[in-house]
């Protein structure tokens, strides 16, 4: 019954979103590498991917609570959408049943560190420990290798990115920020995402955002209507023969 109510709300939100977009809620803006703890030339994570096939990736960071996670998973199952979750080690260890449920539903799980620190303040030894123990905790529950890493707070430096890469982890950021962690309304969350998404976008949300679960059906329905297709980040990015430009966009070798 709760899910039916959520879907009904999503229909109303979709209508409101359409009107809001038509009225022009604001110029579309995609965050670049310089917008999140960035200054000067440095090693960059992947913010988005150069693609012409309209594939995009939804992602959810998991660090605090599970109040809305079942609703998210139910919507994703109903819509047949696979996404990427990034979990902190202490979250994974506190909620192993949810980690297993996420993995068994076909979603991808990456690490979001062990303790959610500002990792640009850590030594190489501390960084390795954060990534090794958090990956091991996820792998112990799911039986699947961890390949992706998202730095907490979007905070990074050259040492963090270079260390993660050397460990075989792809550092992942985002170019579309839902700002759901600010407890925006569902319609505002959906509008931000829809306005900013382009082919190859990586969209940031949180599993325990106050209105994220309510916004998700609208986001999926509207982006699909606009011709976008959803894949996990691991299927969006290139694994070899690529460069990353100054905005953090991953570009396949030879692309114009």
N, C-alpha and C positions, 0 to 999 in steps of 0.2 A: 504493500500500500504506500509505503514511504517513497519507493522508487517511482510509482505512478504519479504521485504528487509532484515529485521532482521533475518528471518529464513534462507535466502540464505547465509547471512554472517556466520551464525552458522554452516552451512555445510562446508564452507571453514575452519572455525576455528577448527571444529572437525577433519578434515584431518590433519591440522597443529599440533593439539594436539596429535594425534596418532603418528605422526612422532617424535614429541618432546619426548614423553614418551618412545618410542622405543630407542631413542638415550640416554635416561637417563638424564633428566633435573636436577637431584639431588636426593639424598636419601630421601625416604619418612620419614616424621617426624610428629608425633602427639603431640601437646602441652599437657603437663600434668599440674596438679594443681600448681606445683612449678614454672611454667613459667609465671604466671600472678599474680603479686603482692603477692607472696607466700613466707613465711619463717616460719619454725617451725611447730609444731603440732597445728592444728586449725580445727574449724568446716568448712566443705567444701560444696560448691554447687555441682550440678550434671554437670560434664563435658561430660560424655558419658555414655552409658548403655551397660551392658553385655548382649548380645543377640546373638543367633546363626541363626536367620532367615533373616539376611541381610537387616533388616529395618534400615533406617536412617532418619534424620530430617533436612530439610532446614529451616533456620531462618533468618529473616531480622529485623534489628534494625531501628526504625524510629524516627529521631530527627530533621533532617534538610531538609526541602523541599520535593517536590513530583514530580520533573521533570520526573523521569523514572518509577514512580509507575504504571501508566497505562500499560506500556510495560511489566512490571513484571507480572501484573495480567492477561494480555492477554496470555502470554506464559504459565502461570500456568493453566489457564482455558483450553487452547488448549491441554496441555499435561495431563490434569486431575490429577494434583498434588496439594495436600493440604499441607500448610506449617504453620509456626508460625511467627507472627509479634510481636515485642516488641515495644510499643509506649510510648514515653514520654508524660506527661500530656499536656504540652504546645503545642506539635505537634497535639495531639488528639483534643484539643480545637480549634486549628487554622484550622485543616482540618477534621472536623467531617464527611463530605461527604465521605472522603476516608476511615475513620474508619468504617463507615457503609458499604461501598462497599466491603472492605476486609472481614468483618464479613459475609455479605450476600453471598459472593463467597464460603463460607465454610471454611475459614481459621481461625486459632486460634489466639487470641490476648492476649498477656501478658503485664504487666507493665514494663517499663524501667525507672521508677521513675517519680517524678513530675517535677523536675527542672534540672535533669542530673548532680548532684553533685558527688564529690568523697565521697561516703557514709560511708567509714571507718572513716571519720572525724566528723561524726554526732553523736549526743546523741541518746539514745533510743527513746526519745520523738520526735526528729526530723525525725528519721528513720520511725517511725510509721506514722507520718504526710505525708511523701513522698509517702509511700505505700498506705495509706488509700485514700488520695485525688486523686492520679493517678488512682487507681483501680476504684474508684467511677466515675471518668470522663469517663472511657472506658465503664463501665457498663451502665451508663446513655444513651450512644449512641447505644450500641449494645443490651442491655437487657440481656446480658450473664455474668455470674460470671467470674472474673479474678482469675486464679489459678497459673499462672507462673510469675516469676519475674527475670529479668536479670539486675544485677548491672551495672550502667554506667562505662565505661572504664575497665570493668572486675575487678574493685576495691572492695574489701570486707575485713571484719574482722569477728571474732567470733560473736561479738554483732549483726552485720547485718544479718548474716546467721541464728543465733538463733532466732532473732526477726522475720524475715520473716517466718521461719518455724512455730513459735508460732502463727502467724497470719493466718496460713493455706495456705501460698504461697510456692511453690517449687522454690528455687533459682536455676537458670539455667546458666551455662557458655557454653563452647564449646570445642571440641577437634580438630576441623578443622577451621582454620582462613583463609578466602579468601584473606585477606589484601586488599580488594577492596577499602577501605577508603584511601589507599595510591595511588589511581588512576592507579593501574597496568593495563596493557592491558587485553582485554577480554581473550586472549589465556593464559596469565600468571595466571589470576584468575582461569580459568578452570583447568589448569594443577595443581595448588596448591591443589585444592579441590579433584580432581580425584586421585592424588598420595597419599593423606593422609586419605581418607575415608575408614572406616572399618565398619563391622556390629555394629550398635548401636551408630554411630557417630552423633554428633550435629554440624552442619555446620553454621558458622557465615558469614552473608553478610549484606549489608545495602541497604535500599530501594532507596537511592539517590547516590549510588556509580556511578562514571562516566561511567564505562564500565560493571557494574553488569548485567544490562538488556541484553546486548549483549552476555555476557558469559553464562547466565542462560540456554538457550536451549542446549548448548553444554554440560553443567554440567549434565542436566537431561538425555539427550540422551546417554552420555557416561557411566554414573553410571548405568543406566538401562541395557545397553549392558553388563555391568560387573556383572549383577545379583542383583542389589540393588533395594529396594522398598521404596518409600517415604511415611512417615506419619508425622502428626504434633507432636511436642514434647510431648504434653499431652497424645498421644497414644504410644509413645516410652518408656517413663519412667514407673517405677513400683510405685504404690501408697502406698504399705505397704509391710512389711516383706522383707526389703532390708538393705544392708549396703553400705557405700561409702568408697572405698579404698583410699590409699594415693595419687593416681593420679586423684581422683574425679570421678572414674568410679563407677556407681551404679550397685550393684550386688545383684540378688535375693537370699533370704535366702536358704541355702542348695546347692547353685551352687558350683561346684568344681573349 
